Amino acid sequence: MSARTTTLLEPVFILNPHGFQYCEMEGTSAMLIEEGLIPDGTIWPSGYSDTRWQAGQFKFWLRKRRPAGTKGPLSGVDWFRIRWELNEESDRTALAIRQKTEELADTVRRLTPEGQAESHRRARRVVAAKSDASFQQFKAAVGIPTRQGRRKVTH
């Protein structure tokens, strides 16, 4: 498949990949403009170059790329990836601290009697759902694979 002949109709959004605290969008130049992510007067990158700018509390990075699964040269391809993240290191640090604080509070809560009771209730609901034949038939009908016990480990 040639990158030149590929037409994707929908943009691709990548939100907080791997917890790296940035977001990305891939799409044609028109898609990115329509989302309001490209300021007037932006110089679109060509080849393997990129364009960077700052606006408000965000910094942006724009690069041309091939759509997933395509091969061939970048010339003639109208597909871009834009990345945006918080501009200031202090903002990213504050966000990381807040996320870690919430994670710690959640861990502490799970260790309380209330948290353990909640965990037991959740486990009972999972067991009930696994033994509910109607629910399992529904899952199979919509294409959700079912696990049939544990795999035996062979050495």
C-alpha positions in Angstrom: 0.0 0.0 0.0 1.4 3.4 -0.9 1.2 6.3 1.5 0.2 8.5 -1.4 -3.0 6.5 -2.1 -4.1 6.1 1.5 -7.0 8.2 2.6 -8.0 8.0 6.2 -11.3 9.7 7.1 -10.9 10.1 10.8 -8.2 11.7 12.9 -6.4 9.6 15.5 -6.1 10.9 19.1 -3.5 9.6 21.4 -4.1 10.9 25.0 -1.4 10.6 27.6 0.5 7.7 26.0 2.4 5.6 28.5 1.7 8.3 31.2 4.1 10.8 29.6 1.8 13.7 30.2 1.3 14.9 26.6 -1.4 14.4 24.0 -1.1 13.8 20.2 -3.4 13.9 17.2 -2.7 12.5 13.8 -4.6 13.5 10.7 -4.6 15.5 7.5 -3.7 19.2 7.6 -7.4 20.0 7.2 -8.3 17.8 10.2 -5.7 19.5 12.4 -6.9 22.9 11.3 -10.5 21.9 11.9 -9.7 20.9 15.5 -8.3 24.4 16.1 -4.8 23.2 16.8 -2.9 25.0 14.0 -2.5 28.8 14.3 -2.7 31.0 11.3 0.6 31.4 9.5 2.0 28.1 10.6 4.7 26.8 8.3 3.9 23.1 7.6 6.9 20.9 7.9 8.1 18.8 5.0 10.2 15.7 4.9 11.5 14.8 8.3 11.7 18.4 9.7 9.3 19.6 12.4 7.7 22.9 13.4 7.5 24.0 17.1 5.7 26.8 18.9 4.3 27.9 22.2 0.8 29.2 22.9 -0.6 30.0 26.3 0.3 27.2 28.7 1.2 24.7 26.0 4.1 23.9 23.7 3.4 22.3 20.4 5.4 20.0 18.0 4.2 19.3 14.4 5.8 16.7 12.2 4.8 15.0 8.9 4.5 11.2 8.9 3.1 8.3 7.1 -0.3 6.9 8.2 0.0 3.7 10.1 0.6 0.7 8.0 1.8 2.6 4.9 5.1 2.7 3.1 6.8 5.0 0.7 8.2 8.5 0.6 6.7 11.3 2.6 6.5 13.6 -0.4 2.9 14.0 -1.4 1.6 12.7 1.9 -0.9 14.9 3.8 -0.7 13.2 7.2 0.7 14.9 10.3 1.2 14.3 14.0 0.8 17.2 16.4 1.9 16.9 20.1 1.1 19.3 22.8 2.1 19.4 26.4 2.3 21.8 29.3 4.7 24.6 28.7 6.3 24.9 32.1 8.3 22.2 33.8 6.8 23.4 37.1 3.3 22.7 35.7 4.4 19.1 34.7 6.0 18.6 38.1 2.9 19.8 39.9 0.8 17.4 37.8 3.1 14.5 38.5 3.0 15.2 42.3 -0.8 15.4 42.2 -1.1 12.1 40.4 1.3 10.4 42.8 -0.5 11.8 45.8 -3.8 10.5 44.4 -2.2 7.1 43.7 -0.8 7.0 47.3 -4.2 7.9 48.8 -5.9 5.2 46.7 -3.4 2.6 48.0 -3.9 3.7 51.6 -7.7 3.5 51.2 -7.4 -0.1 49.8 -5.7 -1.1 53.1 -8.5 0.3 55.3 -11.4 -2.0 56.4 -13.7 -0.1 54.0 -11.3 -0.5 51.1 -10.9 -4.2 51.8 -14.6 -4.7 52.0 -15.0 -2.8 48.7 -12.4 -5.1 47.1 -14.2 -8.2 48.4 -17.5 -6.9 47.0 -15.8 -6.3 43.6 -14.4 -9.9 43.6 -17.8 -11.4 44.4 -19.3 -9.4 41.5 -16.6 -10.7 39.1 -17.2 -14.3 40.2 -21.0 -13.8 39.8 -20.4 -12.4 36.3 -18.2 -15.3 35.3 -20.9 -17.8 36.3 -23.7 -15.9 34.7 -24.4 -17.9 31.5 -26.5 -15.1 29.9 -23.7 -12.5 30.4 -21.1 -14.9 29.0 -23.3 -15.5 25.9 -23.7 -11.7 25.5 -19.9 -11.3 25.7 -19.3 -14.0 23.1 -22.0 -12.3 20.8 -20.2 -9.0 20.9 -16.8 -10.5 20.3 -15.3 -10.4 23.8 -13.1 -13.4 24.2 -13.6 -15.6 27.3 -10.7 -17.1 29.3 -11.2 -20.8 30.0 -9.2 -21.3 33.2 -5.4 -20.9 33.7 -2.9 -22.1 31.2 -0.7 -24.9 32.4 3.0 -23.9 32.7 5.3 -26.3 31.0 9.0 -26.3 31.5 
